[in-house]
Amino acid sequence: MRVNVYITAHNPLNRIHSLRKVISEYLKFPGDVRLYLTVNKESEGDIDEVQFSLSDLQLLRTFLCATEPDLGFALPWTNKEVFKGHVCSRDADFYIYQEDDIVITLDN
């Protein structure tokens, strides 16, 4: 089973513990889990630090950055083309879009 998870994170360094909790739950999932993290344009300079802070979790595949300042819509739509490409190519069995404050477990 392969699961692609697309997480959006606004100012991820300010919420790194929440993001860590979200990602750590995916370590418990069976099969191949691939995470794609999208951050807001204003946090583009933080990507290396976020990646380093989460490197022990070893699930993150790709970091994307919104191309426009966040006005409430740029961030959630940034991964649209990547998501669409994966769905059209049947890259995974399941696709999950979520924000960095939603914890999904095997139980829910």
matplotlib code that plots the C-alpha trace (Angstrom):
import matplotlib.pyplot as plt

x = [0.0, 1.3, -0.1, 0.8, 0.2, 0.2, 0.6, 0.4, 2.2, 1.9, 5.1, 6.2, 9.0, 6.5, 4.5, 7.3, 6.0, 2.6, 4.1, 6.3, 3.3, 1.4, 4.4, 5.2, 1.8, 2.4, 5.4, 2.9, 1.1, 1.8, 3.3, 5.0, 4.1, 5.3, 5.0, 5.0, 5.2, 4.1, 5.1, 4.0, 6.1, 7.1, 8.7, 10.7, 14.0, 13.1, 12.9, 16.4, 15.9, 12.5, 14.0, 16.8, 14.4, 12.4, 15.2, 15.0, 11.5, 12.7, 9.3, 9.5, 10.0, 9.5, 9.3, 7.2, 6.8, 3.9, 4.9, 2.8, 2.5, -0.2, -3.5, -5.5, -5.5, -2.0, -0.7, -3.5, -3.4, 0.3, 0.5, -2.4, -0.3, 1.9, -1.2, -3.0, 0.1, 0.3, -3.4, -3.4, -0.3, -1.9, 1.3, -0.4, -3.3, -4.5, -4.0, -4.5, -4.5, -4.2, -3.0, -0.2, -2.6, -4.7, -3.5, -4.6, -4.0, -4.7, -7.7, -9.4]
y = [0.0, 3.4, 6.6, 10.1, 12.8, 16.5, 18.7, 22.5, 24.4, 28.1, 29.4, 25.8, 26.8, 28.4, 25.1, 22.5, 20.4, 20.1, 19.3, 16.7, 15.0, 14.9, 13.3, 10.9, 9.4, 8.5, 6.4, 4.0, 3.5, 0.2, 0.4, 3.2, 6.7, 9.7, 13.2, 16.4, 19.5, 22.9, 26.1, 29.7, 32.1, 34.0, 30.8, 29.9, 30.8, 28.4, 25.3, 24.0, 24.5, 22.7, 19.9, 19.5, 19.7, 16.8, 14.8, 12.0, 11.2, 10.3, 10.5, 13.8, 13.5, 17.0, 20.6, 23.0, 26.7, 29.0, 31.3, 34.2, 35.8, 34.1, 35.8, 32.8, 30.9, 30.6, 28.0, 25.4, 25.5, 25.3, 21.5, 21.3, 20.5, 18.0, 16.3, 16.2, 14.7, 12.0, 11.1, 11.1, 8.8, 6.6, 7.1, 5.9, 3.9, 6.7, 10.5, 12.7, 16.5, 18.0, 21.0, 20.8, 20.9, 17.8, 14.5, 11.5, 8.1, 4.6, 4.6, 7.6]
z = [0.0, -0.9, 0.7, -0.5, 2.1, 1.2, 4.3, 4.3, 7.0, 7.7, 9.5, 10.3, 12.6, 14.9, 15.0, 14.6, 17.5, 15.9, 12.6, 14.2, 15.9, 12.6, 10.7, 13.5, 13.3, 9.7, 10.8, 12.3, 9.0, 7.1, 3.6, 1.8, 3.1, 1.2, 2.6, 0.6, 2.8, 1.5, 3.3, 2.9, 0.8, 3.9, 5.3, 2.2, 4.0, 6.9, 4.7, 5.5, 9.2, 9.1, 7.1, 9.6, 12.6, 11.1, 9.5, 12.0, 10.9, 7.4, 5.7, 4.0, 0.2, -1.1, 0.2, -1.9, -1.3, -2.2, -5.0, -3.7, -0.2, 1.7, 1.4, 2.7, -0.6, -2.0, 0.5, 0.3, -3.6, -4.0, -4.2, -6.6, -9.7, -7.8, -6.3, -9.7, -11.4, -8.8, -9.0, -12.8, -12.9, -10.1, -8.1, -4.8, -3.5, -1.2, -1.3, 1.8, 1.9, 5.4, 7.3, 9.9, 12.9, 12.0, 13.4, 11.5, 13.2, 12.2, 14.6, 13.1]

ax = plt.figure().add_subplot(projection="3d")
ax.plot(x, y, z, "-o")
ax.set_aspect("equal")
plt.show()
